[in-house]
């Protein structure tokens, strides 16, 4: 991979996310993708990631804006910083009740790239900020 091709991969990843095109989104992952959930556990595998996204898409409607993508020289790692514009649709287990609240949340992700696909994604956002926004 080159830095340019990795940058394009991350652009495609987030474009598919914003379109809600889960087939395209998941096709950009390795079979053994590692997903580090924000302030949570590590999961492995595309099918596990797909199940996570199914739950997320049921409970939240999100669009990512103000995207900044950074890639290292050999294209093996990348990072993205963005703002999540979201709507809390259905109550997620252990979180405040959903009532259609909207939120605006700075977030970021770190990527490992292998053979032209995302092999690891580590997501981060301030959960306490999100809780304050949907609880107020």
VOBA-1610 file (N, C-alpha, C; in pm, whole numbers, padded with zeros to 5 digits, always signed):
BEGIN
Unk+00085-00118+00000Unk+00000+00000+00000Unk+00089+00124+00000Unk+00039+00225-00062Unk+00104+00355-00056Unk+00021+00445+00035Unk+00080+00555+00076Unk+00006+00650+00157Unk-00119+00698+00083Unk-00105+00721-00047Unk-00219+00769-00127Unk-00331+00665-00133Unk-00296+00538-00157Unk-00401+00435-00167Unk-00466+00411-00031Unk-00390+00422+00077Unk-00449+00407+00210Unk-00543+00524+00241Unk-00504+00643+00201Unk-00592+00760+00219Unk-00723+00739+00144Unk-00715+00689+00023Unk-00836+00661-00056Unk-00921+00554+00009Unk-00858+00451+00067Unk-00931+00345+00137Unk-01012+00403+00252Unk-00950+00489+00332Unk-01022+00547+00446Unk-01133+00641+00397Unk-01109+00714+00290Unk-01216+00796+00231Unk-01333+00708+00188Unk-01305+00596+00123Unk-01411+00504+00079Unk-01486+00446+00198Unk-01413+00411+00302Unk-01470+00354+00424Unk-01575+00451+00483Unk-01536+00577+00498Unk-01629+00673+00557Unk-01738+00717+00461Unk-01711+00720+00332Unk-01816+00751+00235Unk-01924+00643+00238Unk-01882+00517+00245Unk-01980+00407+00254Unk-02060+00417+00384Unk-01992+00449+00494Unk-02061+00467+00622Unk-02168+00576+00609Unk-02129+00690+00556Unk-02224+00803+00545Unk-02341+00772+00453Unk-02320+00688+00352Unk-02430+00648+00262Unk-02517+00540+00324Unk-02469+00478+00432Unk-02540+00364+00490Unk-02524+00238+00407Unk-02420+00233+00326Unk-02393+00119+00239Unk-02307+00018+00315Unk-02373-00064+00398Unk-02301-00157+00483Unk-02230-00266+00402Unk-02282-00303+00288Unk-02215-00404+00205Unk-02079-00351+00161Unk-02075-00231+00109Unk-01948-00170+00066Unk-01858-00146+00187Unk-01914-00092+00293Unk-01840-00062+00416Unk-01768-00187+00466Unk-01841-00297+00480Unk-01784-00420+00534Unk-01686-00485+00436Unk-01702-00461+00306Unk-01611-00520+00207Unk-01471-00460+00216Unk-01457-00348+00284Unk-01327-00282+00296Unk-01248-00333+00416Unk-01302-00432+00487Unk-01238-00489+00605Unk-01175-00625+00573Unk-01064-00658+00641Unk-01010-00793+00630Unk-01105-00889+00702Unk-01098-01017+00670Unk-01182-01116+00737Unk-01158-01119+00887Unk-01032-01094+00927Unk-00993-01100+01068Unk-00979-00962+01131Unk-01053-00865+01081Unk-01042-00727+01129Unk-01056-00722+01281Unk-00975-00638+01341Unk-00984-00611+01486Unk-01058-00480+01503Unk-01158-00482+01590Unk-01237-00362+01618Unk-01226-00332+01767Unk-01160-00222+01799Unk-01151-00174+01937Unk-01264-00076+01957Unk-01363-00118+02034Unk-01483-00037+02057Unk-01449+00073+02157Unk-01500+00192+02133Unk-01474+00305+02221Unk-01502+00267+02366Unk-01402+00285+02452Unk-01412+00260+02596Unk-01475+00124+02623Unk-01444+00026+02537Unk-01502-00106+02552Unk-01404-00216+02519Unk-01457-00323+02467Unk-01377-00442+02441Unk-01322-00443+02299Unk-01238-00541+02275Unk-01184-00568+02143Unk-01261-00685+02084Unk-01306-00669+01960Unk-01375-00777+01888Unk-01296-00809+01763Unk-01308-00931+01717Unk-01233-00974+01599Unk-01327-01039+01498Unk-01306-01005+01371Unk-01378-01068+01262Unk-01481-00977+01196Unk-01492-00993+01064Unk-01586-00910+00987Unk-01730-00937+01027Unk-01766-01064+01053Unk-01904-01095+01092Unk-01940-01031+01226Unk-01846-01030+01319Unk-01869-00967+01449Unk-01884-00816+01432Unk-01802-00758+01346Unk-01812-00615+01317Unk-01947-00584+01252Unk-01992-00671+01163Unk-02122-00651+01097Unk-02235-00653+01199Unk-02228-00743+01297Unk-02331-00749+01402Unk-02329-00621+01486Unk-02210-00571+01516Unk-02197-00445+01589Unk-02263-00332+01511Unk-02233-00325+01381Unk-02289-00218+01299Unk-02441-00230+01286Unk-02492-00351+01283Unk-02637-00370+01277Unk-02703-00310+01402Unk-02644-00334+01519Unk-02697-00276+01643Unk-02685-00124+01640Unk-02570-00074+01597Unk-02550+00070+01591Unk-02651+00136+01497Unk-02671+00078+01380Unk-02764+00137+01282Unk-02909+00130+01328Unk-02940+00035+01414Unk-03076+00026+01470Unk-03098+00136+01574Unk-02993+00169+01650Unk-03009+00261+01763Unk-02970+00406+01733Unk-02890+00426+01627Unk-02837+00559+01598Unk-02844+00587+01449Unk-02863+00714+01415Unk-02846+00760+01277Unk-02735+00864+01282Unk-02625+00835+01211Unk-02509+00922+01220Unk-02453+00957+01083Unk-02399+01078+01076Unk-02324+01123+00959Unk-02196+01185+01011Unk-02086+01155+00944Unk-01956+01206+00984Unk-01917+01321+00892Unk-01879+01433+00952Unk-01844+01554+00876Unk-01710+01608+00925Unk-01660+01710+00854Unk-01534+01775+00890Unk-01421+01674+00904Unk-01411+01584+00806Unk-01316+01473+00808Unk-01174+01520+00778Unk-01079+01476+00860Unk-00936+01495+00834Unk-00871+01357+00844Unk-00806+01314+00736Unk-00743+01181+00730Unk-00593+01199+00722Unk-00522+01125+00805Unk-00375+01128+00807Unk-00323+00986+00787Unk-00217+00972+00709Unk-00162+00840+00678Unk-00011+00845+00695Unk+00048+00736+00746Unk+00193+00734+00758Unk+00256+00709+00620Unk+00387+00723+00612Unk+00458+00723+00483Unk+00439+00595+00403Unk+00436+00479+00469Unk+00425+00354+00393Unk+00280+00306+00377Unk+00185+00382+00430Unk+00044+00349+00411Unk-00008+00238+00500Unk+00070+00194+00599Unk+00026+00083+00684Unk-00062+00127+00800Unk-00062+00256+00828Unk-00143+00309+00937Unk-00207+00440+00895Unk-00324+00465+00953Unk-00394+00589+00924Unk-00471+00632+01047Unk-00511+00757+01045Unk-00597+00811+01151Unk-00695+00907+01086Unk-00808+00921+01148Unk-00909+01016+01099Unk-00969+01088+01219Unk-00990+01218+01201Unk-01059+01298+01300Unk-01181+01357+01231Unk-01293+01362+01302Unk-01418+01406+01240Unk-01517+01447+01347Unk-01631+01495+01303Unk-01741+01529+01392Unk-01858+01438+01356Unk-01918+01378+01459Unk-02035+01292+01441Unk-02160+01377+01464Unk-02244+01382+01362Unk-02376+01443+01375Unk-02473+01327+01386Unk-02540+01316+01500Unk-02620+01196+01521Unk-02756+01221+01580Unk-02836+01115+01571Unk-02968+01110+01632Unk-02980+00976+01704Unk-03022+00980+01829Unk-03035+00862+01913Unk-03177+00808+01895Unk-03189+00697+01823Unk-03319+00647+01778Unk-03385+00551+01876Unk-03309+00454+01926Unk-03361+00350+02014Unk-03265+00331+02130Unk-03318+00307+02248Unk-03234+00296+02367Unk-03135+00182+02352Unk-03007+00214+02375Unk-02899+00116+02371Unk-02876+00068+02514Unk-02850-00061+02530Unk-02836-00123+02661Unk-02734-00048+02748Unk-02777-00014+02871Unk-02690+00051+02966Unk-02674+00201+02947Unk-02746+00258+02852Unk-02734+00401+02822Unk-02867+00471+02849Unk-02867+00605+02852Unk-02991+00677+02878Unk-03100+00642+02775Unk-03225+00663+02811Unk-03336+00635+02718Unk-03327+00721+02591Unk-03358+00660+02480Unk-03360+00732+02352Unk-03495+00797+02331Unk-03489+00924+02288Unk-03611+00998+02257Unk-03590+01084+02133Unk-03506+01035+02043Unk-03478+01111+01922Unk-03382+01227+01943Unk-03306+01224+02053Unk-03212+01332+02082Unk-03106+01341+01971Unk-03064+01464+01943Unk-02955+01484+01848Unk-02828+01517+01925Unk-02715+01491+01861Unk-02587+01519+01925Unk-02483+01556+01819Unk-02382+01627+01865Unk-02267+01667+01783Unk-02145+01633+01866Unk-02062+01543+01815Unk-01958+01484+01897Unk-01826+01473+01821Unk-01720+01538+01868Unk-01588+01517+01807Unk-01546+01371+01829Unk-01482+01311+01729Unk-01441+01171+01740Unk-01318+01146+01654Unk-01263+01028+01670Unk-01148+00990+01590Unk-01137+00840+01579Unk-01052+00797+01488Unk-01028+00654+01468Unk-00884+00634+01422Unk-00830+00520+01460Unk-00696+00479+01419Unk-00708+00348+01343Unk-00630+00334+01237Unk-00641+00220+01148Unk-00507+00152+01125Unk-00513+00021+01113Unk-00403-00058+01058Unk-00452-00109+00924Unk-00367-00099+00823Unk-00407-00137+00687Unk-00316-00249+00638Unk-00380-00354+00585Unk-00306-00470+00534Unk-00370-00517+00404Unk-00288-00533+00302Unk-00334-00587+00173Unk-00452-00507+00117Unk-00448-00376+00134Unk-00550-00291+00076Unk-00682-00286+00150Unk-00684-00338+00274Unk-00808-00338+00353Unk-00779-00295+00496Unk-00883-00256+00564Unk-00872-00219+00705Unk-00858-00347+00787Unk-00746-00357+00860Unk-00721-00475+00943Unk-00748-00447+01091Unk-00747-00321+01129Unk-00782-00282+01266Unk-00839-00142+01263Unk-00944-00121+01341Unk-00998+00014+01362Unk-01023+00031+01511Unk-00968+00138+01565Unk-00985+00175+01704Unk-01057+00309+01706Unk-01178+00310+01761Unk-01259+00432+01762Unk-01252+00500+01898Unk-01259+00633+01896Unk-01261+00708+02021Unk-01355+00828+02010Unk-01434+00846+02115Unk-01511+00968+02138Unk-01531+00980+02288Unk-01570+01096+02335Unk-01590+01119+02477Unk-01731+01074+02515Unk-01741+00956+02574Unk-01871+00900+02611Unk-01946+00990+02710Unk-01874+01050+02804Unk-01941+01138+02901Unk-02002+01259+02833Unk-01936+01312+02731Unk-01991+01424+02654Unk-02119+01379+02584Unk-02116+01262+02521Unk-02235+01210+02451Unk-02351+01192+02551Unk-02323+01131+02667Unk-02428+01109+02767Unk-02488+01242+02811Unk-02403+01342+02833Unk-02453+01474+02873Unk-02543+01533+02765Unk-02506+01515+02640Unk-02586+01571+02530Unk-02723+01505+02519Unk-02728+01373+02537Unk-02857+01304+02520Unk-02940+01300+02648Unk-02880+01339+02760Unk-02952+01339+02887Unk-03012+01475+02921Unk-02961+01581+02855Unk-03002+01716+02893Unk-03121+01767+02833
//
